[in-house]
């Protein structure tokens, strides 16, 4: 028994006041069977309609978009999502159509070029940091040091406050607090606080 293969259109606009008419017209011309529209930035990977669409599509279906940027901001996401479900992918702007051999090749090339560009960016960042360090202008990120750190730790050591209260006052995690305690050679908690670690 043949399984019905559908054309699924996905439309995305960055803001609610943008118009979807142009993309909707394109989907109509391409004869899509179902359509999904998100009104949010492409940087947001938790797009509700995109997630609904990827749950709905089945092997053999074709996802159609106006351009790759409407669907995904990074190529691994673009390639992996449809292929993981055995779904074909069509992007009109980039002339990518994985239902034909040349389209599959184009998508592979597109992914390779994007990966190469990412590597170039990382390389430039590393080179920039190395140059800055050589010139003495690069500063490592400073560790968080609450202004009342010593004062709060003294109170904790005296048993005036619990470790839980000290952590709350300094706005740091439990692991960071005890790491700072260790660095300050204050690893032994006061008598009235000896079981505090068990209470977290």
Secondary structure, 3 states (H helix, E strand, C coil): CCCCCCEEEEEEECCCCCCCHHHHHHHHHCCCCEEEEEECCCCCCCCHHHHHHHHHCCCCCEEEECCHHHHCCCHHHHHHHHHHCCCEEEECCCCEECCCHHHHHHHHHHHHHHHHHHHHHHHHHHHHHHHHHHCCCCCCCCCCCCCCHHHHHHHHHHCCCCHHHHHHHHCCCHHHHHHHHHHCCCCCCCHHHCCHHHHC
